[in-house]
Amino acid sequence: MGNNKKLQFLLTMALILLFGVVVYLGYQALQPPGFGDRGDDEVADAAASPREPYVSPRTDGVLEPGSGDVIAGGVERPATDLSQKVSEADGDRRASGEEADDGWSYGQTPAVSPDANEQVASVYEVIENRERDPHTYAKAVSSLAAADMFDAVKFEKDVDYRASYLNTPQPSRVFQVAQPGPGVPKLRRMTPVYQEVVQGEETQLKVRAVPGAPVTFSSFDLGRFENELTTITVEADATGVAEVAFWGPLGKVDDVNILAASPVTSGQEKLIVHVTR
């Protein structure tokens, strides 16, 4: 009786083992040729060897990061050339009433020339020095990095401080506002909360702060202000009004969410510019 149980157990194990072998062989038969081949030394060496650097058709050299060049149509060229050509093409299109078809897909906008103006030049300089001064780089390009603290006394009395503050905009300034309280003015919107413009055209954004106060506008969805950047700080006029021009370049469509704020007034104002083609 005991021998029968032992024999039955051995037969069961043998059947299980045989079933496993059949399944494995069947799986291997279904795989494409060469599957699991690990003995090809030439293939392994090729995969491990470093790739050749990209050779520029224009200079026959390596396209160095930060060179200011781009590859367009397989040819290396300065980014400023491409930006200018696209801008001219868009101007011709608008003049003729034709639809835009310049190859700029959603989220890709023409490059801005490093020497477009003083503010753009300062941003380019910060980007080039980002490894040496990452803190300044973050403040210049990110809305998440805390902006420099605002000194109201120096802004009023120090001409150099005022000029520096206005010419080095930081996007996160829209989160620096005065605490509400007695005698603290509130920022007021003077243009519609929602505006619509055709791609390549501009619209005016206007808020009321206090006379001579700095006011920052920051876009969170591309587009450009009159300084060619997505953030700008301007000085309110004698009536307290701060006004900027905003436009959606090629590659920008749909809603653009913008915040406006001033460190001497409470609250923020949200503005939306809907860009169409």
Disulfide bonds with the S-S distance in Angstrom:
none
